[in-house]
Amino acid sequence: MVPAPPIARRSSDPSPQDDDARETEEADSITRRRALHVAGATTIAALAGCSSLPIGSDEAAPEYTLHVESVDASPVEHALYSPADGALFGAPARTALDAVLPDGRHTTYGYEPLPSDAYVDHEGTYYRLASVVTGRRRLERPLVRVDPVSDPPPDAAVIDSLPRPSARALKILHTYTQTDGETSTADLLRGDAYVLRRPAELESRLATGALDGRMVATTESGTWAYRVRVARERIVETAYTALAIPVASTRDAFRKVVFGSRIDAELAPGTLSDTVRTRLGRAIDRGTYAETTPLSSAFDTLLERLGLGAVDTAASGRLLWYDDALYRYALYVSDPS
């Protein structure tokens, strides 16, 4: 079985649901899951009778693996956003924060410098960041493209030796080229070109033309080499305006905001049966807990309490508050083969 990926961080929060809707959804998912368990067990038994698998084998049964990891921060600290270091992403984020706090506006073109829906603290008041589209503008931008070459010169620049603003753009183009556009970073490109937009990119060696026409490679031996092409074109860029919305004036009030918007499950040991509490404890102590279908009643109940009852493939980036501690959790369902 292929190991499950690490627990992903959530980039946004789901829309809140009222209690009645949540209870209805949980009841429906319990009925659905139990029906799937019965059907799965029946199918496995039928397959066992007409295949080489021994009766009772669970090799074809889906496996549900719950991952839990401790978060070394309070819910309030975990929820607060702080810009990263560095010129590429950190500098424009800090510039935007300075402009929007406490009640300003900051507009950029073609990119959002701040994560939407992130929380920040400014002089004791807590704000939620927002980004809205406020128009479009035609601007001249440097566009970078690469052409593969089979016989690079020995002085081809190694991509990793370049400063990050140039190296990152070239790595994205390398991945795009080697996968024929089938890459998760393809949405960062405009067709086959990377558009230089951020301040550090516009001051990079790519933007100044220092690398235009030069050969670059991913390794010193010249593996995966490319000729770089940089052209300035006028393109239409979307305008993003960032602003900050006050949500709380005290830490206690903000904690309630965090629990209402960020915490996916809030459980207490005393509200769980012994068997359910034991399974959650194993997941916390070991990092994972897994069962194959049909799931035990205790594990089934635990998944429901964690809001994972309707998951058929994967769910990650969830947050749990349990026994006065914060955890990040995920569920991965194996695909039987």
C-alpha positions in Angstrom: 0.0 0.0 0.0 1.3 3.4 -0.9 1.9 5.5 2.2 -0.6 8.3 2.7 0.7 11.9 2.0 1.4 14.2 4.9 -1.4 16.1 6.5 -2.0 19.1 4.3 -2.5 22.6 5.6 -5.8 24.2 4.9 -5.8 27.3 2.8 -9.4 28.3 3.5 -12.3 27.4 5.8 -15.6 25.8 4.9 -18.7 27.8 5.2 -20.3 27.5 8.7 -23.4 25.3 9.0 -26.1 25.6 11.6 -26.6 22.8 14.1 -29.7 21.3 12.6 -28.1 21.0 9.1 -25.0 19.4 10.6 -27.0 16.9 12.6 -29.0 16.0 9.5 -25.8 15.6 7.5 -24.3 13.4 10.1 -27.3 11.1 10.4 -27.4 10.7 6.6 -23.7 10.0 6.5 -24.0 7.3 9.3 -26.7 5.5 7.3 -24.7 5.8 4.1 -21.5 4.6 5.7 -23.1 1.6 7.3 -24.8 0.7 4.0 -21.4 0.9 2.3 -19.9 -1.4 4.9 -22.5 -4.0 4.5 -22.3 -3.8 0.7 -18.5 -4.0 0.9 -18.5 -7.0 3.1 -21.0 -8.8 0.8 -19.0 -8.0 -2.3 -15.7 -9.2 -0.7 -17.4 -12.5 0.4 -18.8 -13.0 -3.1 -15.4 -12.3 -4.7 -13.7 -14.7 -2.3 -16.0 -17.5 -3.5 -14.9 -17.1 -7.2 -11.3 -16.0 -6.9 -8.0 -17.3 -5.5 -8.3 -15.1 -2.4 -9.1 -17.1 0.7 -12.5 -16.6 2.4 -12.3 -13.8 4.9 -9.3 -12.1 3.2 -9.4 -8.3 3.5 -6.9 -7.7 0.7 -9.7 -6.1 -1.5 -11.2 -4.1 1.4 -10.6 -0.3 1.5 -8.5 0.8 4.5 -9.4 4.0 6.4 -6.3 5.6 7.9 -6.7 8.5 10.4 -3.6 10.7 10.8 -3.3 12.9 13.8 -0.4 15.3 14.7 0.0 17.7 17.5 0.1 21.4 16.8 2.6 23.2 19.1 0.6 26.3 19.5 -2.7 27.6 21.0 -5.7 28.0 18.7 -5.2 31.7 18.7 -1.5 31.6 17.9 -2.1 29.0 15.2 -4.8 31.2 13.6 -2.7 34.4 13.3 -0.9 35.1 10.1 2.6 36.4 9.9 4.4 37.1 6.6 7.2 34.8 5.5 10.8 36.0 5.4 12.4 36.9 2.1 11.9 39.4 -0.7 9.8 37.3 -3.1 6.7 36.7 -0.9 7.5 38.3 2.4 8.3 41.8 1.3 5.1 42.4 -0.7 3.0 40.9 2.1 4.6 43.2 4.7 4.0 46.2 2.3 0.3 45.2 1.9 -0.2 44.8 5.7 1.3 48.2 6.4 -1.1 49.7 3.9 -4.3 47.9 5.0 -4.0 48.1 8.8 -6.0 49.4 10.4 -8.5 50.6 7.7 -6.6 51.1 4.4 -6.6 49.5 1.0 -3.8 48.0 -1.1 -4.1 47.0 -4.8 -1.9 44.7 -6.8 -2.1 43.5 -10.4 -2.0 39.8 -11.4 -1.3 38.5 -7.9 -2.6 38.7 -4.3 0.1 39.6 -1.8 -1.9 38.5 1.3 -3.8 35.2 2.0 -7.5 35.9 1.9 -9.3 35.0 5.1 -6.2 35.0 7.3 -6.3 36.7 10.7 -3.9 39.3 12.0 -3.4 41.2 15.3 -2.8 45.0 15.1 -2.5 46.9 18.4 -4.8 44.6 20.3 -7.5 44.5 17.6 -8.0 41.3 15.5 -8.7 41.6 11.8 -9.6 39.2 9.0 -7.9 39.8 5.7 -9.9 39.9 2.5 -9.1 40.3 -1.2 -11.6 41.4 -3.8 -11.3 41.9 -7.5 -11.6 45.6 -8.3 -11.0 45.7 -12.0 -8.5 45.0 -14.8 -5.6 47.0 -16.3 -3.4 46.5 -19.4 0.2 46.5 -18.3 3.6 45.7 -19.8 5.1 42.6 -18.1 8.2 40.5 -18.8 7.2 37.0 -19.9 9.6 34.2 -19.6 9.7 31.1 -21.8 12.1 28.2 -22.2 13.1 26.0 -25.1 14.7 22.5 -24.4 18.2 22.0 -25.8 20.0 18.7 -26.2 23.6 19.9 -26.2 24.1 22.8 -23.7 27.5 24.6 -23.4 29.6 23.8 -20.3 29.0 27.3 -18.9 25.2 26.8 -18.7 23.9 28.4 -15.5 22.6 25.9 -13.0 19.1 26.9 -12.0 19.6 26.3 -8.3 22.6 28.7 -8.3 20.4 31.6 -9.3 18.6 33.9 -6.9 15.2 32.6 -5.9 13.1 35.0 -8.0 14.7 33.7 -11.2 15.2 30.1 -10.0 11.6 29.7 -9.0 10.2 30.9 -12.4 12.6 28.6 -14.3 11.8 25.6 -12.1 8.1 26.1 -12.8 8.7 26.3 -16.5 11.0 23.2 -16.3 8.2 21.2 -14.6 5.6 22.4 -17.1 7.8 21.4 -20.0 8.7 17.9 -18.7 5.1 17.1 -17.9 3.6 18.5 -21.1 1.6 20.9 -19.0 0.2 18.2 -16.6 1.5 19.8 -13.4 -0.2 21.5 -10.4 1.8 24.6 -11.1 0.4 25.1 -14.6 -2.1 27.6 -13.3 0.8 29.9 -12.4 1.6 30.3 -16.1 0.0 32.3 -18.9 0.0 29.7 -21.7 3.6 28.5 -21.9 5.0 31.7 -20.2 5.8 32.7 -16.7 4.8 36.3 -16.0 7.1 38.3 -13.8 4.8 40.4 -11.5 6.1 40.6 -7.9 8.6 43.4 -7.0 11.5 40.9 -6.5 10.7 39.3 -9.8 10.7 42.6 -11.6 14.2 43.3 -10.3 15.5 39.8 -11.0 18.1 38.8 -13.6 15.2 37.5 -15.8 13.5 40.8 -15.8 16.6 42.8 -16.5 17.4 40.7 -19.5 20.6 39.3 -18.1 19.4 35.7 -18.8 17.7 36.4 -22.1 19.2 34.0 -24.7 21.3 32.2 -22.0 21.4 28.5 -21.4 20.3 27.1 -18.1 20.3 23.6 -16.8 18.9 21.7 -13.7 22.3 20.1 -12.9 25.9 20.9 -13.4 26.2 18.0 -15.9 23.7 19.8 -18.1 20.7 17.5 -17.5 17.4 19.1 -18.7 18.9 22.2 -20.3 16.9 25.1 -21.8 17.4 28.3 -23.7 15.7 31.2 -21.9 13.6 33.7 -23.8 12.3 36.9 -22.2 9.9 39.2 -24.0 8.0 42.3 -22.8 4.3 42.2 -23.7 1.3 44.2 -22.8 -1.3 41.9 -21.1 -4.5 42.4 -19.2 -4.0 42.0 -15.4 -6.7 41.5 -12.8 -6.7 44.1 -10.0 -6.8 42.6 -6.5 -7.6 45.0 -3.6 -6.8 43.8 -0.1 -8.4 45.1 3.1 -8.8 44.2 6.7 -12.1 43.6 8.5 -12.1 44.0 12.4 -13.6 40.9 14.0 -12.6 41.2 17.7 -11.2 43.7 20.2 -10.0 41.3 22.9 -8.1 38.0 22.9 -11.0 36.2 24.5 -13.4 37.4 21.9 -11.0 36.4 19.1 -10.6 32.9 20.6 -14.4 32.5 20.1 -14.0 33.6 16.5 -11.2 31.1 15.9 -13.2 28.2 17.4 -16.2 29.2 15.2 -14.2 29.5 12.0 -11.1 27.3 12.3 -11.8 24.4 14.6 -13.5 21.5 12.8 -14.1 19.2 15.8 -14.2 20.0 19.5 -14.2 16.9 21.7 -13.7 16.1 25.4 -12.7 12.7 26.8 -15.7 12.5 29.0 -18.1 12.8 25.9 -16.6 9.7 24.3 -17.1 6.0 25.1 -14.2 4.0 26.2 -13.7 2.3 22.9 -14.0 5.5 20.9 -11.6 7.3 23.3 -9.1 4.4 23.0 -9.0 4.6 19.2 -8.5 8.4 19.3 -5.8 8.0 21.9 -4.0 5.4 19.7 -4.1 7.8 16.7 -2.7 10.6 18.8 0.1 8.5 20.4 1.2 6.7 17.2 0.3 9.4 14.6 -2.1 7.1 12.8 -4.8 4.5 13.4 -6.2 2.4 10.6 -9.0 -0.2 10.0 -10.2 -2.0 6.9 -13.9 -2.3 6.1 -16.2 -3.2 7.6 -15.1 -0.7 10.2 -15.7 -1.2 13.9 -18.6 0.6 15.5 -16.1 2.6 17.7 -14.0 3.8 14.7 -17.1 4.6 12.7 -18.4 6.7 15.5 -15.0 8.4 15.9 -15.0 9.4 12.2 -18.5 10.8 12.6 -17.5 12.9 15.6 -14.5 14.2 13.6 -16.8 15.2 10.7 -15.3 12.6 8.4 -18.3 10.3 8.1 -18.9 11.1 4.4 -15.3 10.9 3.3 -14.7 8.3 0.5 -11.2 9.3 -0.7 -9.4 11.8 1.5 -9.8 14.8 3.7 -6.9 16.8 5.3 -6.0 20.0 7.0 -8.7 19.6 9.7 -8.2 21.0 13.2 -9.3 19.2 16.4 -9.5 20.7 19.9 -9.3 17.7 22.4 -8.4 17.5 26.1 -7.1 21.1 26.0 -4.7 20.5 23.1 -4.8 21.3 19.4 -4.3 18.7 16.7 -4.2 18.6 12.9 -5.9 15.5 11.4 -6.7 13.9 8.1 -8.3 10.7 6.7 -7.1 8.8 3.7 -9.1 5.9 2.2 -7.0 3.4 0.2 -8.2 2.3 -3.2 -8.4 -1.6 -3.1 -6.7 -3.3 -6.0 
